[in-house]
Amino acid sequence: MRDRPRQFVAIRAQSDTQTDTPFSKVTPRMKRLTDVAIRALLKRCPAERSDMVDGAVPGLILRTGPHHATWSLTVRVSGEGGVTRRGHPRKGKRVRVSLGEYPKTTLEAARSLASGYIDQAKRGINPARVLESSATAGGFTVQQLSERFLSDYVQMKELRALGKYSGALRVHVIPRLGDALVDTLSRQQVRDLLRKVMVHVPRKDGPRERRRGGKEAARTVLAVVRKMISWGITEELLRRRDNPASGMESNLPKKRKKERVLSLEEAHIVWQAAGTLGYPFGPAYRLILLTGCRPGEWARARRQWIDLKQDLCVIPAERYKSDHVHVVPLVDEAVKILSKVLLIERRSGDFIFSGTDGRKPVAGWPKAQARMMGAICAVSGERSMERWTSHDLRRTVATRIAEQLGVGGEQLIKRVLGHADGSVTAIYNRYGYVKEMRGVLEQWAADLVGGRAASTPDPQHARPVLAALGTAPKAA
C-alpha cells in the first residue's frame, strides 16, 4: 500500500518529462477571421504594420497598417523544388500573391481567390507567373469578357436568349467574379459562385424587384459561364485551353421533370375561370387551352401574325423557339376571342396582349396565376386545386389530343406543339398538315368548351387523320 503513491509519482514525473518531445507538442489552432474582428481592428487605426492570419484558408493573410489593409496569400508550388528519389514532386520556395485591398475585396472574395490559387499551386501552376503573364498580355477580367461576349456573339448572332444571358451575367456573375481574371479562374471559384446563386433572395419592395437565385438560376449561370469561356477560348481571347465550368452539371441538384396534366373537368374549370379575368390574361389563358401554344408565344404575339380570313396564326421563324415557321390553326372559339381583342381592345402598338398600349408584351404571369387560382375557387366552389402552371396547359392539350388519336398520332402532336423534326422525310415534306391539326383541335375545343366527360377514343374518327400522316394502324 505504501509503494503505490511513490509509483504513481514516478509515472507522473516520467510523463511530464515526455511532454518536452516534439511528438507531444500541440500546435495552437489559428482562429478564423471575421468581418467584425477586422472592422474592430481597423477602427483603432493601428500605428504599426501587422499580419492577421486566417485559420480557414492556409496562407491567407490580412496585412494591416495605419491607412490600409491588404490581402495576400503565401503558397508553395508543387514541382518547383524538383522531385524526390521516388519521383514525387517537391514544393518550391514560398510565393506571395496579392489579392486586393479590404473592404473592396471582401473576406469571402479573398478566401475564394486564395482557394483558386492554392488549387493551381497543387497542380504545379505558379499563380504569380500566371498573373504576370496575364497582365503583360492584357488578360480579360470576367466583366471585360462578358461585355465582349454579349456584343460580339449574343447580339451579333441575334439570339433570342439575350435577356437570359445578360441577366445572368449582370445579376449573378459580375457582382461576384467581375474583377477576377478569366485565365486564372478556378473550378473552386465557379463552385462557390453556384453555391451562392442557389440561395433564394426574397423580393424587395421596389416596383421592378423580384425574387432572385435558386436551382434554375444556378443552372442558367453555369450554362452562360461555360459558353462564355468556351467562346473566349475559340476566339483566342484567352491564354488558357481548359474550361473551369465544364462538367459541373453533376454538382447541381437533378432537374425534376414536370408531369402535371389537368383532367378534362379541371380544364373546363380553368376555361370558365379565365373568362372572369378579363383582358389581357383571361383571353391569353383561353388561347393557350385552344391551341396548345406556349404562354410566351401568345404573350409576344403581334397583330401581323393573325390571319382571320384563313383562321391562322403564323409565327415567323425568327420569333419561334425552333427557328422555323409555325402555323397554328385557329378554331371558332379562338377566332371569336381574337376578333374581340383586335376590334375592341385597340392598341397603338403591335403586341396583341399588352399592359403598355401594345408597345411591350404582357408581363406578370405569377400575379396572373394567383388571380387565376382565386377565380377557380369562385367558379368551382372548391377551396383549392392541385397546383399547376401556365405551361401545364400546353401539356394538357397534347395529352388530350393523344387520347383522341391513340397509337400513331405522335407526329401530329409534334405538329400541334411546333416541335422541330430533323428527319430526312421532314426536310423534303413541306406539307404542314394544317387541315389535320385543325380537325383534332376542333374536337378538343368541343370537349373543352362543352365540359363533357372524356370519351373513349374512336378509331374511326382518328383513322382519316392518321392515314394522312401515314401512321394509321393496319386493320386486323
Beta strands, then each sheet from edge to edge (+ up, - down):
strand 1: 50-53
strand 2: 60-64
strand 3: 69-83
strand 4: 89-101
strand 5: 306-307
strand 6: 312-315
strand 7: 326-329
sheet 1: 1+ 2- 3+ 4-
sheet 2: 5+ 6- 7+
end
